Amino acid sequence: MPVPPGAPGASATYEFDIAVVGGGIAGLSAALSAHEAGASAVLLEKAPLPNRGGNTRFADAQMRFPHEADEFGPRDYSADDMYRDLMRISRGRANPDLIRTLCDNARQTAEWLTGLGLEWEAGYPHTAGYRRSPKAGGQGLVDLLYRRLEGAGVPVSYETGAVDLIVDDARRIAGVRCHSPEGVVDIMAAKGVILACGGFQANIEMRVRYLGRFADNLILRGSRFNTGEGLRMAIDAGAQPAGQWGDYHSAVLDARSPRVECGVTALYNYQMGIFVDRQGYRFIDEGEDFRDHTYVKFSKRIIEEAGGEAWCIFDQRAYQREEFARAWRPVGPPFEAGSLTELASVIDVPPENLVETITGFNNAVQPGDYNLDVLDGKAATGITPPKSNWALPLDQPPYVAIPVTGGITFTFGGLKCDASARVIDTREQVMGGLYAAGEPMGEFFYYNYPGASSVIRGAVFGRIAAQHAASR
Ligand SMILES: Cc1cc2nc3c(=O)[nH]c(=O)nc-3n(C[C@H](O)[C@H](O)[C@H](O)COP(=O)(O)OP(=O)(O)OC[C@H]3O[C@@H](n4cnc5c(N)ncnc54)[C@H](O)[C@@H]3O)c2cc1C
């Protein structure tokens, strides 16, 4: 529960202008921006130094932002295009002010990161020409920003987990109480506290409470430290919950991935093959849309409709493609067999069902040009479900099977915020001194997720929160 300033129980009190809680992309962007704006800032990070960097560290950290054709993608991608994509994928439920702010600031924020020394991969091939990857991935991104923070003399306190907000008589957020290596400490923040401490994906109790019974057994892709304290502290102090608390980001994972902090073990090549369940039946239109727009929802369908265990099946026509290897970082070797019957026995699926599924699928494949760069309309029709694009018969042995499941990356539910990243309370009023950035913000993602949007969201709103707080 919130504590008043000077409440008993803290062994020491420290004073800053701005306290940033959490050191992933959002917190690092906030702390650096606070320093640039002339404010004294501290970064409070719950993890020990070797584990710092939150979910960001485990990501490729691809970022979507507007650009002109040929800069690094084949087409112009305007802020309006990005806005339309993000709103469409949320089925119109995302907060238009927040999405507009994200899209309008994404480009200059990416340039700010470049100015700090971030090196980018050259363009991104194929369908997702609007995104770019840092050369050294998320780990390189957070290492760079920590170096910049250290160079600027901004203190970072590791193993320091925020547990309660400090709230004064005027209901203003005056600081944050933490558990630290020194014991309980109060960090007073005259200009503001910025919550950049992730969602509740690593908290099993909250996962089951908000997502459902199945959610205790999801593979956690990112940081084990994002256990929802930021959300709880803010709500206890009167913040308004917002967004889709019953949903989450995930990906189609190799089922052999480590159960915690597995990183990038996702299969992004499933559109070149088919999914079957443990009975050997298809249950998803694998070619419904570009994989950027399907991987999150397909992973949930594997959990909900296939009990979390399914197979992705390919033949050599797919397996030998250059794009296949690029879209899969193997956790283990694929299962292979020279015939479908043999494959079925290797993966323990009823052989007659698998043969019936793949024969039926092959017969349903329509003529047309196969092109992974566009929605090519090369479909398998007259079967349930159809495959709307990229349908080729699976008839080139040896056949290949990879076990797949769903995982959890981050949660969609968060806090109600305005476009300046200020947290709003249940009276619909701004909570003086409280900001959120990155995953703790609600109202961005619903049902599904537009690839490459979360790291850039953290950077954009971390900066905005710090600039606003510094100007108070
Ligand atoms: C495997 C994987 C791949 C991904 N790929 C991409 C991608 O390519 N592009 C993309 O846009 N997104 C991607 N994502 C999602 C994206 O990485 C995250 O959503 C984003 O980086 C979150 O940034 P953040 O700063 O909000 O949170 P985080 O980076 O998670 O940082 C939160 C920090 O808060 C700390 N913390 C938690 N609780 C407390 C507390 N009580 N007190 C103090 N500190 C606390 C944590 O230790 C952590 O360091 C991926 C995620 C994963 C796991």
The ligand as an SDF file (V2000), in Angstrom:
LIG
                    3D

 53 58  0  0  0  0  0  0  0  0999 V2000
   12.3320  -13.0910  -26.8080 C   0  0  0  0  0  0  0  0  0  0  0  0
   11.7170  -11.7330  -27.0170 C   0  0  0  0  0  0  0  0  0  0  0  0
   11.7480  -11.1430  -28.2810 C   0  0  0  0  0  0  0  0  0  0  0  0
   11.1580   -9.8880  -28.4770 C   0  0  0  0  0  0  0  0  0  0  0  0
   11.2950   -9.2700  -29.6920 N   0  0  0  0  0  0  0  0  0  0  0  0
   10.8650   -8.0000  -29.8330 C   0  0  0  0  0  0  0  0  0  0  0  0
   11.1830   -7.2470  -31.0030 C   0  0  0  0  0  0  0  0  0  0  0  0
   11.9430   -7.6990  -31.8660 O   0  0  0  0  0  0  0  0  0  0  0  0
   10.6620   -5.9830  -31.1260 N   0  0  0  0  0  0  0  0  0  0  0  0
    9.8620   -5.4430  -30.1500 C   0  0  0  0  0  0  0  0  0  0  0  0
    9.3930   -4.3090  -30.3100 O   0  0  0  0  0  0  0  0  0  0  0  0
    9.5910   -6.1160  -29.0100 N   0  0  0  0  0  0  0  0  0  0  0  0
   10.1000   -7.3560  -28.8220 C   0  0  0  0  0  0  0  0  0  0  0  0
    9.8800   -8.0140  -27.6530 N   0  0  0  0  0  0  0  0  0  0  0  0
    9.1210   -7.3170  -26.5890 C   0  0  0  0  0  0  0  0  0  0  0  0
    9.9860   -6.2020  -26.0100 C   0  0  0  0  0  0  0  0  0  0  0  0
   11.3080   -6.6650  -25.8600 O   0  0  0  0  0  0  0  0  0  0  0  0
    9.5090   -5.7080  -24.6620 C   0  0  0  0  0  0  0  0  0  0  0  0
    8.1130   -5.5910  -24.5760 O   0  0  0  0  0  0  0  0  0  0  0  0
   10.1500   -4.3440  -24.3800 C   0  0  0  0  0  0  0  0  0  0  0  0
   11.5460   -4.4160  -24.5680 O   0  0  0  0  0  0  0  0  0  0  0  0
    9.8170   -3.9440  -22.9660 C   0  0  0  0  0  0  0  0  0  0  0  0
   10.5900   -2.8400  -22.5790 O   0  0  0  0  0  0  0  0  0  0  0  0
   10.3420   -2.2010  -21.1540 P   0  0  0  0  0  0  0  0  0  0  0  0
   11.4210   -1.2400  -20.9180 O   0  0  0  0  0  0  0  0  0  0  0  0
    8.9200   -1.7670  -21.0330 O   0  0  0  0  0  0  0  0  0  0  0  0
   10.4620   -3.4550  -20.1290 O   0  0  0  0  0  0  0  0  0  0  0  0
   11.7140   -4.3710  -19.8090 P   0  0  0  0  0  0  0  0  0  0  0  0
   12.7350   -4.3200  -20.8690 O   0  0  0  0  0  0  0  0  0  0  0  0
   11.1620   -5.6970  -19.4630 O   0  0  0  0  0  0  0  0  0  0  0  0
   12.3430   -3.7030  -18.5120 O   0  0  0  0  0  0  0  0  0  0  0  0
   11.6530   -3.7320  -17.2730 C   0  0  0  0  0  0  0  0  0  0  0  0
   12.7020   -3.6930  -16.1610 C   0  0  0  0  0  0  0  0  0  0  0  0
   12.0560   -3.4380  -14.9250 O   0  0  0  0  0  0  0  0  0  0  0  0
   12.7190   -4.1980  -13.9230 C   0  0  0  0  0  0  0  0  0  0  0  0
   11.7880   -4.3320  -12.8020 N   0  0  0  0  0  0  0  0  0  0  0  0
   10.7060   -5.1120  -12.7010 C   0  0  0  0  0  0  0  0  0  0  0  0
   10.0770   -4.9170  -11.5440 N   0  0  0  0  0  0  0  0  0  0  0  0
   10.7870   -3.9730  -10.8730 C   0  0  0  0  0  0  0  0  0  0  0  0
   10.6430   -3.3450   -9.6140 C   0  0  0  0  0  0  0  0  0  0  0  0
    9.6300   -3.6470   -8.7830 N   0  0  0  0  0  0  0  0  0  0  0  0
   11.5780   -2.4250   -9.2350 N   0  0  0  0  0  0  0  0  0  0  0  0
   12.6260   -2.1290  -10.0460 C   0  0  0  0  0  0  0  0  0  0  0  0
   12.8020   -2.6990  -11.2540 N   0  0  0  0  0  0  0  0  0  0  0  0
   11.8820   -3.6080  -11.6670 C   0  0  0  0  0  0  0  0  0  0  0  0
   13.0790   -5.4860  -14.6060 C   0  0  0  0  0  0  0  0  0  0  0  0
   14.1310   -6.1490  -13.9440 O   0  0  0  0  0  0  0  0  0  0  0  0
   13.4640   -4.9910  -16.0000 C   0  0  0  0  0  0  0  0  0  0  0  0
   14.8460   -4.7270  -16.0800 O   0  0  0  0  0  0  0  0  0  0  0  0
   10.4930   -9.2400  -27.4110 C   0  0  0  0  0  0  0  0  0  0  0  0
   10.5050   -9.8010  -26.1350 C   0  0  0  0  0  0  0  0  0  0  0  0
   11.1260  -11.0350  -25.9330 C   0  0  0  0  0  0  0  0  0  0  0  0
   11.1480  -11.6010  -24.5400 C   0  0  0  0  0  0  0  0  0  0  0  0
  1  2  1  0
  2  3  1  0
  2 52  2  0
  3  4  2  0
  4  5  1  0
  4 50  1  0
  5  6  2  0
  6  7  1  0
  6 13  1  0
  7  8  2  0
  7  9  1  0
  9 10  1  0
 10 11  2  0
 10 12  1  0
 12 13  2  0
 13 14  1  0
 14 15  1  0
 14 50  1  0
 15 16  1  0
 16 17  1  0
 16 18  1  0
 18 19  1  0
 18 20  1  0
 20 21  1  0
 20 22  1  0
 22 23  1  0
 23 24  1  0
 24 25  2  0
 24 26  1  0
 24 27  1  0
 27 28  1  0
 28 29  2  0
 28 30  1  0
 28 31  1  0
 31 32  1  0
 32 33  1  0
 33 34  1  0
 33 48  1  0
 34 35  1  0
 35 36  1  0
 35 46  1  0
 36 37  1  0
 36 45  1  0
 37 38  2  0
 38 39  1  0
 39 40  1  0
 39 45  2  0
 40 41  1  0
 40 42  2  0
 42 43  1  0
 43 44  2  0
 44 45  1  0
 46 47  1  0
 46 48  1  0
 48 49  1  0
 50 51  2  0
 51 52  1  0
 52 53  1  0
M  END
$$$$
